[in-house]
Structure formats: C-alpha cells, structure tokens
Amino acid sequence: MKYQLETIPVWDAFREDSECPFCLLKNKAEQRYLDYYLGNSAMNPETRVELNKTGFCPEHFSMLLKKRSPQHLGLITHTHMQDWRSDLDKRFPSSGGRSLFSRKESAVSAYAAHVEERNRVCLICDRIEQTINRYLFTACWLWKKDEENFRNFMAESKGFCQPHEARLLQMAEESLKASGMDAFLVEVGELQRRNFIRLEEELHRFTQMFKAENSSRDWGTAEDAHYRVIQKLSGRMTEH
C-alpha cells in the first residue's frame, strides 16, 4: 500500500520530550478531526452522507459533546438519527403485531451483530487510523533514508508506547527490505529496553517518595512517572 509522506509533523513530534511521538501525533490528529466534523465541512454533501451512515464511537461522541458546539452537533446527530430510524423501519416492518424475528435465535443474533457493528464504526477513528499509518510510514522512510541523521535522533529519543511500537514494527515489515528490517528490529529493541529501564527506575523512586523518611527529598523526574508509565504501556495520554 502506498502512503503519503508527512515529514514535518513527524520531525516535530520526535523533537518533543515525550514517551511516544506517535501518541502526540494521534492526539493532535484527534483534535483536528473533532474540530473538522463540528465545522462547516460537515455540511458538505459527500461528508454528510458518510457521516449519516457511519457516525462516531461512544468515546468520540463524548469528546464532541465536550467541544461545546451544540448547534453543529445537533445537526449532524439529527440526520444520523434519521438514518438509524430508516434502518430500523427496514428491519422492523409492520407485521400485524407479529414479531419480525418469530423467536428465531439466529435472526436476533444477526440483528444484535448488526447494531454492534454500526456502533463500532467511527469516522474519527477511521481518519486517525489512516493518518497514523502515514506517520508510521514516514518514520520508517526517514529511518531508511537517514535524512538529517534521523536514526541517531530516534535512538536518543524516549522510544514508543507499546501499541505504537507494535504498529511501527508492522509498518517497517511492510516498507523495509529484509536486511533493513533486521537492523530496525535491533535498534528499536535497544531503544525500548533502555527506556523501560529508565521508567522502572523513575516509578520506583516515585513509590519511595511517599515514605516519611523521604519527604524532604527531591522528586526529580519521578513526580509524574505513573502517568508516563501508563502511557508507555497503553498508548493513552492523560492530563496531569
């Protein structure tokens, strides 16, 4: 699969002090798409058709609510609701009071699976997925070309969260030749190992700081270690 290169945002993310540059890129993309679907672009006919059919996952519906743009959110959810009602009309036709499913378990299960699938798909999730794939490909491309010593720059970073590390390795397997993949695996493995040791030490210091005898000691870099460890393991950044 061909991906568009986006070197500037990738470089910018790697230059920030973060446990994972792809988490930063994901968060920025997420905010961009939240704003996009609450803006005038949602009135575009093609976008609106797709939005009516797909909608958003529960998490992104919640985030859209927090954006405090009730008029735009009301408009897009109104027509999305109409699409749901049309879907229901097709699946629950008038039948003189008789159940459409006739107590057939297979029919009920099929309908439940259909509802679950409709609630699973999300325009924002899909857009983020596509965007992160481009960023992952760009990082592999920069590493392969070693533009502006990207390999050294990556080696000196704090590495990646576990979910994005896995996706980065998958992208490398797709985009690098076998010889390049071997070297990439070694470098990423060493990078991750070193930063896991660093985080383990910071988290240990964090736990020790709650002891009375350490109350006057300097926290150093350990004060938010628990937040950063959770991000490293889960790929979820939390405010603190």
C-alpha positions as protocol buffer text, in pm:
chain_id: "A"
residue {
  index: 1
  type: MET
  ca { x: 0 y: 0 z: 0 }
}
residue {
  index: 2
  type: LYS
  ca { x: 123 y: 349 z: -87 }
}
residue {
  index: 3
  type: TYR
  ca { x: 129 y: 617 z: 183 }
}
residue {
  index: 4
  type: GLN
  ca { x: 182 y: 989 z: 158 }
}
residue {
  index: 5
  type: LEU
  ca { x: 496 y: 1121 z: 328 }
}
residue {
  index: 6
  type: GLU
  ca { x: 445 y: 1375 z: 607 }
}
residue {
  index: 7
  type: THR
  ca { x: 796 y: 1452 z: 729 }
}
residue {
  index: 8
  type: ILE
  ca { x: 737 y: 1786 z: 906 }
}
residue {
  index: 9
  type: PRO
  ca { x: 482 y: 1667 z: 1167 }
}
residue {
  index: 10
  type: VAL
  ca { x: 686 y: 1351 z: 1230 }
}
residue {
  index: 11
  type: TRP
  ca { x: 1005 y: 1550 z: 1288 }
}
residue {
  index: 12
  type: ASP
  ca { x: 818 y: 1795 z: 1512 }
}
residue {
  index: 13
  type: ALA
  ca { x: 678 y: 1511 z: 1723 }
}
residue {
  index: 14
  type: PHE
  ca { x: 1017 y: 1343 z: 1761 }
}
residue {
  index: 15
  type: ARG
  ca { x: 1168 y: 1673 z: 1875 }
}
residue {
  index: 16
  type: GLU
  ca { x: 923 y: 1697 z: 2166 }
}
residue {
  index: 17
  type: ASP
  ca { x: 1003 y: 1544 z: 2503 }
}
residue {
  index: 18
  type: SER
  ca { x: 753 y: 1261 z: 2505 }
}
residue {
  index: 19
  type: GLU
  ca { x: 729 y: 892 z: 2588 }
}
residue {
  index: 20
  type: CYS
  ca { x: 591 y: 835 z: 2238 }
}
residue {
  index: 21
  type: PRO
  ca { x: 589 y: 1076 z: 1941 }
}
residue {
  index: 22
  type: PHE
  ca { x: 303 y: 885 z: 1780 }
}
residue {
  index: 23
  type: CYS
  ca { x: 83 y: 946 z: 2085 }
}
residue {
  index: 24
  type: LEU
  ca { x: 141 y: 1318 z: 2033 }
}
residue {
  index: 25
  type: LEU
  ca { x: 57 y: 1286 z: 1664 }
}
residue {
  index: 26
  type: LYS
  ca { x: -255 y: 1085 z: 1742 }
}
residue {
  index: 27
  type: ASN
  ca { x: -382 y: 1342 z: 1993 }
}
residue {
  index: 28
  type: LYS
  ca { x: -326 y: 1630 z: 1751 }
}
residue {
  index: 29
  type: ALA
  ca { x: -500 y: 1441 z: 1470 }
}
residue {
  index: 30
  type: GLU
  ca { x: -790 y: 1358 z: 1700 }
}
residue {
  index: 31
  type: GLN
  ca { x: -842 y: 1722 z: 1797 }
}
residue {
  index: 32
  type: ARG
  ca { x: -819 y: 1823 z: 1431 }
}
residue {
  index: 33
  type: TYR
  ca { x: -1090 y: 1577 z: 1328 }
}
residue {
  index: 34
  type: LEU
  ca { x: -1315 y: 1671 z: 1620 }
}
residue {
  index: 35
  type: ASP
  ca { x: -1300 y: 2033 z: 1504 }
}
residue {
  index: 36
  type: TYR
  ca { x: -1345 y: 1928 z: 1141 }
}
residue {
  index: 37
  type: TYR
  ca { x: -1668 y: 1738 z: 1198 }
}
residue {
  index: 38
  type: LEU
  ca { x: -1811 y: 2018 z: 1412 }
}
residue {
  index: 39
  type: GLY
  ca { x: -1727 y: 2277 z: 1149 }
}
residue {
  index: 40
  type: ASN
  ca { x: -1883 y: 2381 z: 820 }
}
residue {
  index: 41
  type: SER
  ca { x: -1717 y: 2087 z: 644 }
}
residue {
  index: 42
  type: ALA
  ca { x: -1982 y: 1862 z: 796 }
}
residue {
  index: 43
  type: MET
  ca { x: -2234 y: 2037 z: 571 }
}
residue {
  index: 44
  type: ASN
  ca { x: -2054 y: 1911 z: 263 }
}
residue {
  index: 45
  type: PRO
  ca { x: -2298 y: 1668 z: 90 }
}
residue {
  index: 46
  type: GLU
  ca { x: -2044 y: 1386 z: 49 }
}
residue {
  index: 47
  type: THR
  ca { x: -1921 y: 1421 z: 406 }
}
residue {
  index: 48
  type: ARG
  ca { x: -2276 y: 1437 z: 535 }
}
residue {
  index: 49
  type: VAL
  ca { x: -2380 y: 1115 z: 358 }
}
residue {
  index: 50
  type: GLU
  ca { x: -2081 y: 932 z: 506 }
}
residue {
  index: 51
  type: LEU
  ca { x: -2142 y: 1086 z: 847 }
}
residue {
  index: 52
  type: ASN
  ca { x: -2510 y: 992 z: 848 }
}
residue {
  index: 53
  type: LYS
  ca { x: -2429 y: 629 z: 771 }
}
residue {
  index: 54
  type: THR
  ca { x: -2128 y: 589 z: 1000 }
}
residue {
  index: 55
  type: GLY
  ca { x: -2148 y: 827 z: 1293 }
}
residue {
  index: 56
  type: PHE
  ca { x: -1897 y: 806 z: 1580 }
}
residue {
  index: 57
  type: CYS
  ca { x: -1797 y: 568 z: 1854 }
}
residue {
  index: 58
  type: PRO
  ca { x: -1915 y: 639 z: 2212 }
}
residue {
  index: 59
  type: GLU
  ca { x: -1579 y: 786 z: 2311 }
}
residue {
  index: 60
  type: HIS
  ca { x: -1575 y: 1035 z: 2025 }
}
residue {
  index: 61
  type: PHE
  ca { x: -1940 y: 1126 z: 2072 }
}
residue {
  index: 62
  type: SER
  ca { x: -1845 y: 1215 z: 2430 }
}
residue {
  index: 63
  type: MET
  ca { x: -1547 y: 1421 z: 2313 }
}
residue {
  index: 64
  type: LEU
  ca { x: -1766 y: 1603 z: 2060 }
}
residue {
  index: 65
  type: LEU
  ca { x: -2006 y: 1695 z: 2342 }
}
residue {
  index: 66
  type: LYS
  ca { x: -1718 y: 1842 z: 2543 }
}
residue {
  index: 67
  type: LYS
  ca { x: -1632 y: 2068 z: 2249 }
}
residue {
  index: 68
  type: ARG
  ca { x: -1939 y: 2277 z: 2338 }
}
residue {
  index: 69
  type: SER
  ca { x: -2070 y: 2322 z: 1985 }
}
residue {
  index: 70
  type: PRO
  ca { x: -2433 y: 2217 z: 2037 }
}
residue {
  index: 71
  type: GLN
  ca { x: -2580 y: 2354 z: 1715 }
}
residue {
  index: 72
  type: HIS
  ca { x: -2342 y: 2171 z: 1481 }
}
residue {
  index: 73
  type: LEU
  ca { x: -2353 y: 1855 z: 1692 }
}
residue {
  index: 74
  type: GLY
  ca { x: -2732 y: 1869 z: 1696 }
}
residue {
  index: 75
  type: LEU
  ca { x: -2746 y: 1899 z: 1317 }
}
residue {
  index: 76
  type: ILE
  ca { x: -2517 y: 1608 z: 1243 }
}
residue {
  index: 77
  type: THR
  ca { x: -2669 y: 1379 z: 1505 }
}
residue {
  index: 78
  type: HIS
  ca { x: -3023 y: 1463 z: 1387 }
}
residue {
  index: 79
  type: THR
  ca { x: -2965 y: 1333 z: 1034 }
}
residue {
  index: 80
  type: HIS
  ca { x: -2760 y: 1042 z: 1171 }
}
residue {
  index: 81
  type: MET
  ca { x: -3060 y: 954 z: 1387 }
}
residue {
  index: 82
  type: GLN
  ca { x: -3283 y: 966 z: 1080 }
}
residue {
  index: 83
  type: ASP
  ca { x: -3057 y: 713 z: 909 }
}
residue {
  index: 84
  type: TRP
  ca { x: -3084 y: 486 z: 1213 }
}
residue {
  index: 85
  type: ARG
  ca { x: -3464 y: 517 z: 1207 }
}
residue {
  index: 86
  type: SER
  ca { x: -3472 y: 428 z: 837 }
}
residue {
  index: 87
  type: ASP
  ca { x: -3260 y: 124 z: 915 }
}
residue {
  index: 88
  type: LEU
  ca { x: -3499 y: 23 z: 1192 }
}
residue {
  index: 89
  type: ASP
  ca { x: -3800 y: 63 z: 962 }
}
residue {
  index: 90
  type: LYS
  ca { x: -3645 y: -184 z: 719 }
}
residue {
  index: 91
  type: ARG
  ca { x: -3572 y: -437 z: 992 }
}
residue {
  index: 92
  type: PHE
  ca { x: -3897 y: -396 z: 1184 }
}
residue {
  index: 93
  type: PRO
  ca { x: -4169 y: -374 z: 913 }
}
residue {
  index: 94
  type: SER
  ca { x: -4531 y: -365 z: 1018 }
}
residue {
  index: 95
  type: SER
  ca { x: -4645 y: -724 z: 1051 }
}
residue {
  index: 96
  type: GLY
  ca { x: -4986 y: -713 z: 1215 }
}
residue {
  index: 97
  type: GLY
  ca { x: -4840 y: -736 z: 1559 }
}
residue {
  index: 98
  type: ARG
  ca { x: -4631 y: -1045 z: 1489 }
}
residue {
  index: 99
  type: SER
  ca { x: -4264 y: -1042 z: 1579 }
}
residue {
  index: 100
  type: LEU
  ca { x: -4030 y: -994 z: 1285 }
}
residue {
  index: 101
  type: PHE
  ca { x: -3792 y: -1247 z: 1434 }
}
residue {
  index: 102
  type: SER
  ca { x: -4054 y: -1515 z: 1510 }
}
residue {
  index: 103
  type: ARG
  ca { x: -3848 y: -1612 z: 1814 }
}
residue {
  index: 104
  type: LYS
  ca { x: -3567 y: -1735 z: 1591 }
}
residue {
  index: 105
  type: GLU
  ca { x: -3242 y: -1700 z: 1782 }
}
residue {
  index: 106
  type: SER
  ca { x: -3036 y: -1672 z: 1462 }
}
residue {
  index: 107
  type: ALA
  ca { x: -3237 y: -1370 z: 1349 }
}
residue {
  index: 108
  type: VAL
  ca { x: -3199 y: -1199 z: 1685 }
}
residue {
  index: 109
  type: SER
  ca { x: -2826 y: -1269 z: 1689 }
}
residue {
  index: 110
  type: ALA
  ca { x: -2789 y: -1129 z: 1337 }
}
residue {
  index: 111
  type: TYR
  ca { x: -2970 y: -811 z: 1436 }
}
residue {
  index: 112
  type: ALA
  ca { x: -2761 y: -775 z: 1753 }
}
residue {
  index: 113
  type: ALA
  ca { x: -2443 y: -816 z: 1547 }
}
residue {
  index: 114
  type: HIS
  ca { x: -2567 y: -552 z: 1302 }
}
residue {
  index: 115
  type: VAL
  ca { x: -2631 y: -300 z: 1581 }
}
residue {
  index: 116
  type: GLU
  ca { x: -2293 y: -376 z: 1738 }
}
residue {
  index: 117
  type: GLU
  ca { x: -2117 y: -323 z: 1405 }
}
residue {
  index: 118
  type: ARG
  ca { x: -2294 y: 9 z: 1342 }
}
residue {
  index: 119
  type: ASN
  ca { x: -2191 y: 129 z: 1686 }
}
residue {
  index: 120
  type: ARG
  ca { x: -1835 y: 10 z: 1635 }
}
residue {
  index: 121
  type: VAL
  ca { x: -1753 y: 210 z: 1323 }
}
residue {
  index: 122
  type: CYS
  ca { x: -1647 y: 570 z: 1371 }
}
residue {
  index: 123
  type: LEU
  ca { x: -1542 y: 834 z: 1119 }
}
residue {
  index: 124
  type: ILE
  ca { x: -1291 y: 990 z: 1357 }
}
residue {
  index: 125
  type: CYS
  ca { x: -1135 y: 656 z: 1448 }
}
residue {
  index: 126
  type: ASP
  ca { x: -1104 y: 571 z: 1079 }
}
residue {
  index: 127
  type: ARG
  ca { x: -944 y: 907 z: 993 }
}
residue {
  index: 128
  type: ILE
  ca { x: -698 y: 879 z: 1283 }
}
residue {
  index: 129
  type: GLU
  ca { x: -605 y: 527 z: 1173 }
}
residue {
  index: 130
  type: GLN
  ca { x: -528 y: 646 z: 820 }
}
residue {
  index: 131
  type: THR
  ca { x: -331 y: 945 z: 946 }
}
residue {
  index: 132
  type: ILE
  ca { x: -119 y: 744 z: 1191 }
}
residue {
  index: 133
  type: ASN
  ca { x: -39 y: 492 z: 918 }
}
residue {
  index: 134
  type: ARG
  ca { x: 106 y: 778 z: 710 }
}
residue {
  index: 135
  type: TYR
  ca { x: 313 y: 896 z: 1006 }
}
residue {
  index: 136
  type: LEU
  ca { x: 440 y: 544 z: 1077 }
}
residue {
  index: 137
  type: PHE
  ca { x: 537 y: 500 z: 713 }
}
residue {
  index: 138
  type: THR
  ca { x: 711 y: 839 z: 715 }
}
residue {
  index: 139
  type: ALA
  ca { x: 915 y: 742 z: 1023 }
}
residue {
  index: 140
  type: CYS
  ca { x: 1027 y: 420 z: 854 }
}
residue {
  index: 141
  type: TRP
  ca { x: 1113 y: 614 z: 539 }
}
residue {
  index: 142
  type: LEU
  ca { x: 1315 y: 872 z: 735 }
}
residue {
  index: 143
  type: TRP
  ca { x: 1498 y: 592 z: 918 }
}
residue {
  index: 144
  type: LYS
  ca { x: 1576 y: 416 z: 589 }
}
residue {
  index: 145
  type: LYS
  ca { x: 1697 y: 733 z: 415 }
}
residue {
  index: 146
  type: ASP
  ca { x: 1853 y: 860 z: 740 }
}
residue {
  index: 147
  type: GLU
  ca { x: 1769 y: 1216 z: 642 }
}
residue {
  index: 148
  type: GLU
  ca { x: 1931 y: 1467 z: 880 }
}
residue {
  index: 149
  type: ASN
  ca { x: 2062 y: 1174 z: 1091 }
}
residue {
  index: 150
  type: PHE
  ca { x: 1712 y: 1060 z: 1180 }
}
residue {
  index: 151
  type: ARG
  ca { x: 1840 y: 723 z: 1301 }
}
residue {
  index: 152
  type: ASN
  ca { x: 2058 y: 885 z: 1566 }
}
residue {
  index: 153
  type: PHE
  ca { x: 1778 y: 1120 z: 1660 }
}
residue {
  index: 154
  type: MET
  ca { x: 1536 y: 830 z: 1707 }
}
residue {
  index: 155
  type: ALA
  ca { x: 1795 y: 631 z: 1904 }
}
residue {
  index: 156
  type: GLU
  ca { x: 1828 y: 920 z: 2151 }
}
residue {
  index: 157
  type: SER
  ca { x: 1452 y: 957 z: 2199 }
}
residue {
  index: 158
  type: LYS
  ca { x: 1240 y: 807 z: 2477 }
}
residue {
  index: 159
  type: GLY
  ca { x: 1104 y: 543 z: 2242 }
}
residue {
  index: 160
  type: PHE
  ca { x: 741 y: 449 z: 2188 }
}
residue {
  index: 161
  type: CYS
  ca { x: 436 y: 327 z: 2373 }
}
residue {
  index: 162
  type: GLN
  ca { x: 371 y: -45 z: 2335 }
}
residue {
  index: 163
  type: PRO
  ca { x: 75 y: -16 z: 2094 }
}
residue {
  index: 164
  type: HIS
  ca { x: 259 y: 224 z: 1862 }
}
residue {
  index: 165
  type: GLU
  ca { x: 580 y: 22 z: 1885 }
}
residue {
  index: 166
  type: ALA
  ca { x: 388 y: -282 z: 1758 }
}
residue {
  index: 167
  type: ARG
  ca { x: 233 y: -83 z: 1474 }
}
residue {
  index: 168
  type: LEU
  ca { x: 569 y: 73 z: 1384 }
}
residue {
  index: 169
  type: LEU
  ca { x: 727 y: -272 z: 1357 }
}
residue {
  index: 170
  type: GLN
  ca { x: 440 y: -390 z: 1137 }
}
residue {
  index: 171
  type: MET
  ca { x: 487 y: -87 z: 911 }
}
residue {
  index: 172
  type: ALA
  ca { x: 862 y: -149 z: 897 }
}
residue {
  index: 173
  type: GLU
  ca { x: 799 y: -510 z: 794 }
}
residue {
  index: 174
  type: GLU
  ca { x: 577 y: -381 z: 516 }
}
residue {
  index: 175
  type: SER
  ca { x: 803 y: -100 z: 393 }
}
residue {
  index: 176
  type: LEU
  ca { x: 1164 y: -210 z: 462 }
}
residue {
  index: 177
  type: LYS
  ca { x: 1365 y: -481 z: 293 }
}
residue {
  index: 178
  type: ALA
  ca { x: 1468 y: -784 z: 498 }
}
residue {
  index: 179
  type: SER
  ca { x: 1818 y: -653 z: 571 }
}
residue {
  index: 180
  type: GLY
  ca { x: 1682 y: -317 z: 679 }
}
residue {
  index: 181
  type: MET
  ca { x: 1416 y: -483 z: 893 }
}
residue {
  index: 182
  type: ASP
  ca { x: 1680 y: -677 z: 1088 }
}
residue {
  index: 183
  type: ALA
  ca { x: 1868 y: -359 z: 1174 }
}
residue {
  index: 184
  type: PHE
  ca { x: 1543 y: -177 z: 1255 }
}
residue {
  index: 185
  type: LEU
  ca { x: 1439 y: -451 z: 1499 }
}
residue {
  index: 186
  type: VAL
  ca { x: 1773 y: -433 z: 1679 }
}
residue {
  index: 187
  type: GLU
  ca { x: 1763 y: -54 z: 1711 }
}
residue {
  index: 188
  type: VAL
  ca { x: 1401 y: -39 z: 1825 }
}
residue {
  index: 189
  type: GLY
  ca { x: 1458 y: -325 z: 2071 }
}
residue {
  index: 190
  type: GLU
  ca { x: 1757 y: -150 z: 2230 }
}
residue {
  index: 191
  type: LEU
  ca { x: 1569 y: 180 z: 2239 }
}
residue {
  index: 192
  type: GLN
  ca { x: 1267 y: 28 z: 2410 }
}
residue {
  index: 193
  type: ARG
  ca { x: 1473 y: -175 z: 2658 }
}
residue {
  index: 194
  type: ARG
  ca { x: 1673 y: 129 z: 2766 }
}
residue {
  index: 195
  type: ASN
  ca { x: 1365 y: 342 z: 2817 }
}
residue {
  index: 196
  type: PHE
  ca { x: 1175 y: 71 z: 3004 }
}
residue {
  index: 197
  type: ILE
  ca { x: 1466 y: 51 z: 3248 }
}
residue {
  index: 198
  type: ARG
  ca { x: 1458 y: 431 z: 3285 }
}
residue {
  index: 199
  type: LEU
  ca { x: 1084 y: 429 z: 3354 }
}
residue {
  index: 200
  type: GLU
  ca { x: 1110 y: 141 z: 3601 }
}
residue {
  index: 201
  type: GLU
  ca { x: 1371 y: 338 z: 3798 }
}
residue {
  index: 202
  type: GLU
  ca { x: 1160 y: 655 z: 3789 }
}
residue {
  index: 203
  type: LEU
  ca { x: 849 y: 467 z: 3904 }
}
residue {
  index: 204
  type: HIS
  ca { x: 1044 y: 303 z: 4186 }
}
residue {
  index: 205
  type: ARG
  ca { x: 1164 y: 645 z: 4301 }
}
residue {
  index: 206
  type: PHE
  ca { x: 803 y: 768 z: 4278 }
}
residue {
  index: 207
  type: THR
  ca { x: 682 y: 491 z: 4512 }
}
residue {
  index: 208
  type: GLN
  ca { x: 963 y: 556 z: 4761 }
}
residue {
  index: 209
  type: MET
  ca { x: 884 y: 927 z: 4786 }
}
residue {
  index: 210
  type: PHE
  ca { x: 568 y: 851 z: 4988 }
}
residue {
  index: 211
  type: LYS
  ca { x: 776 y: 721 z: 5278 }
}
residue {
  index: 212
  type: ALA
  ca { x: 813 y: 963 z: 5569 }
}
residue {
  index: 213
  type: GLU
  ca { x: 1193 y: 946 z: 5564 }
}
residue {
  index: 214
  type: ASN
  ca { x: 1194 y: 1069 z: 5203 }
}
residue {
  index: 215
  type: SER
  ca { x: 955 y: 1362 z: 5249 }
}
residue {
  index: 216
  type: SER
  ca { x: 1231 y: 1620 z: 5210 }
}
residue {
  index: 217
  type: ARG
  ca { x: 1396 y: 1458 z: 4910 }
}
residue {
  index: 218
  type: ASP
  ca { x: 1370 y: 1599 z: 4559 }
}
residue {
  index: 219
  type: TRP
  ca { x: 1123 y: 1416 z: 4334 }
}
residue {
  index: 220
  type: GLY
  ca { x: 1344 y: 1477 z: 4032 }
}
residue {
  index: 221
  type: THR
  ca { x: 1181 y: 1336 z: 3719 }
}
residue {
  index: 222
  type: ALA
  ca { x: 971 y: 1086 z: 3916 }
}
residue {
  index: 223
  type: GLU
  ca { x: 675 y: 1306 z: 4011 }
}
residue {
  index: 224
  type: ASP
  ca { x: 467 y: 1213 z: 3706 }
}
residue {
  index: 225
  type: ALA
  ca { x: 626 y: 872 z: 3644 }
}
residue {
  index: 226
  type: HIS
  ca { x: 297 y: 686 z: 3697 }
}
residue {
  index: 227
  type: TYR
  ca { x: 130 y: 888 z: 3419 }
}
residue {
  index: 228
  type: ARG
  ca { x: 414 y: 823 z: 3178 }
}
residue {
  index: 229
  type: VAL
  ca { x: 432 y: 451 z: 3261 }
}
residue {
  index: 230
  type: ILE
  ca { x: 61 y: 415 z: 3187 }
}
residue {
  index: 231
  type: GLN
  ca { x: 111 y: 596 z: 2856 }
}
residue {
  index: 232
  type: LYS
  ca { x: 409 y: 374 z: 2771 }
}
residue {
  index: 233
  type: LEU
  ca { x: 206 y: 59 z: 2835 }
}
residue {
  index: 234
  type: SER
  ca { x: -132 y: 161 z: 2697 }
}
residue {
  index: 235
  type: GLY
  ca { x: -72 y: 440 z: 2447 }
}
residue {
  index: 236
  type: ARG
  ca { x: -319 y: 663 z: 2631 }
}
residue {
  index: 237
  type: MET
  ca { x: -206 y: 1011 z: 2733 }
}
residue {
  index: 238
  type: THR
  ca { x: -384 y: 1154 z: 3038 }
}
residue {
  index: 239
  type: GLU
  ca { x: -390 y: 1508 z: 3171 }
}
residue {
  index: 240
  type: HIS
  ca { x: -198 y: 1574 z: 3491 }
}
